[in-house]
């Protein structure tokens, strides 16, 4: 049994924190980001994403966005890579970040972190959720109230990955979390396995 813990990854919602909208209008076939497919030329580095007018001013290391993709700073990317979460596991897609007035934020590069690793490890017995009567393995959104994982099937190198059964859900391992916190990364939100999700 692994001595690591796993968390449901999210981005903290706070009125002080910035957020991004309209990702879908600027990226071709943006829906592939929910499936963990490589984007390649569909996401050129010239893509410009602007901070929402109704968001805060604080540009965090993990940025909330309407499409629920993972957007992180260069600082956070370096930590991911130092912890072994490199290009085979996550496709780091750079873009041009603009502030609410339309000026380029050039203090630091930001990326959409397209997680490519998917692990089928959802614990159907212990988790609390509802499914469609005709699709017993399709969870009704947002009925997932409590999540557990079958940790014994998670590969040793999986520190940040998509839940194979629900690819828009991201899982992050405790050692990577500790490193991000130690380095002062902002905007991270975590839910422990077994914790009430709503």
Helices and strands as residue ranges (DSSP letters): E 6-11, E 19-20, H 23-26, H 32-35, G 40-42, E 48-50, E 64-65, E 71-73, H 74-82, E 90-98, E 110-115, E 118-119, E 131-132, E 135-139, G 151-153, E 160-163, E 166-173, H 174-182, E 188-192
